[in-house]
Amino acid sequence: MTTVETIDKLLKNELSATETYQQAMDKLREDAVLAESEYITPIYEDHKQAVSTLQDQVRQLGGTPSDGSGAWGVWAEIVQGGANMMGKESALKALQKGEKSGAEDYEEALQEADLPSEVRSLIETKLLPAQQSHIRTLDRLLDAATA
């Protein structure tokens, strides 16, 4: 996989995350579960920022960034939609699973020898730590939901 393809794959993951979080936030607002939405909204904003940053990286490397999440996004929306119908705990678990998958993809990208140093630094200092923070937030929300 080329560097541009690797970054574009990460971009598609982030696009999928923004779509999924938007769906979850809509459901939380619909159900008037505002406590969770105050934790979910900053995660959504982090993913929107990651989309912008990764789009810039693809462009800087001479590529054309994806403008949609592709098949992964469709699958994530189906999963999140089903989880939303099953309730808050299921919705949070679906979000958590997506965050863990995203973190694994960032860790996998870091294994690529030809990854430019600025992209490696971006993943190590910003994108992966954000994913890990999102996982911790969702862990806390799930603990509270099951308590």
N, C-alpha and C positions, 0 to 999 in steps of 0.2 A: 504494500500500500504506500502511495506517495505521501509526502508531508501534507500536501493540499487535501488529499482524500481523507487523511487522518483527522485533520482539523475540521473538514466539512462534516465528517461523521459526528464529531463532538458537537458541532453546530446543530445538526439535525436533532441530537439528543436534547440540546437546550431548547430548541424550538418546540419539541414535543413536551418538554417540561412546562413551558409557558402555557401551552394549550391545555395541558392537564390541570395545572394550578388554576387557570382561569375557570375551568369547569368546576373544580372543587370549591373555589371561592363563591361562584354563583350558587352552588348547592347550599353552602353554609349560610349565605345571606338569605336564601329562600327559606331555610329552616330556622332562621333567626338565631344561629349559633355564632354569635359575634365574638365570643372569647377566642375561639379557634382562629377566626379570620384575622384577628390582629397579629397572630403568629404566622399565618400562612401568607399574608400580603407581602411582608418583607422578603420571604423566600421567592415569591413570584417576581418581585422587583430584581432580586439578585440574578434570577435566570434571564430576565429581559436584558440586564446589563451584560451578562455572559454572551448572549446572542449577538449583541452589538460588537463586543470585543472580538469574538471569533469571526464575525463577518469581516471586520477590519483585517484580521490576520490572513484570512483566505485571499482577500484583495491584495494585500501587501506581497503575497507570494505569487501573484499573477493569476489567481484562480477566480472563478465566479461562485460566490457563496450560494448555497441552497436557500430557497425562500420558503420551503415547507419541510415538515418533519418526515415526510414519506411514510412508508409502511409502518415503521415503528410508532409514529405519531397516531396513526389510525388505530393500531392495536392498543396503545396507551389510553386513547380516548374511550375505546370500548370497555377496557378493564375499569377505568375510573368511573365511567357511566354506570356500570354494573355495581361497583363498590358504593357509589353514591346512593343508589337505590337500596342497598342493604344497610346503610346507616353510617354514622360518623366513624365508628371504629374501623370498618372495612375501607372507607375512603382514606383514612389516615394510613392504614397499612399499605394500600395501593401506592400512595405518595411515597411512603418510606421505601418500598421496593424499587420504585423508579429512581430515588436518590441513591440507593446502594448500587444499582446498575450503572448510574452515571459516574459514581466514584470509581467503580471498577474500570470503566472505559478510560477515565483520566489516568489511572494507575497504569493501564495497559499502554496508553500513548507515551507515557514517560519511559517505557522500555525500548522505544524506537531509537536506534542509534543516530539516525540522521535528523532528529527533531531539532529545529533551530533553537539556539540558546534562549532567545527572547520568548519563544512559545513554551519551552520547558519551564522557564522562570514564571511565566504567567500561570501555568498549570500548578506549579509547586507553591507559589505564594498567594494566589488568589482563587483560582477555580476549584481546585481540589479541597483546600481548607473550607471554602464556602459549602461544598457538598457535605463535608463532614459535619459542619455546623448545622446544616439542614437536617441531617440524620439525627443528631442529638436533640434538636427541637422536636422532631416528630416522635422520637422515643419518649420525651417528656409528655407530649400530648397524648400519646397512646397509654402511658402509665396512668395519667389522670383519667382517661376515658374508661379504663378497666378497673379503676379503684372503687 
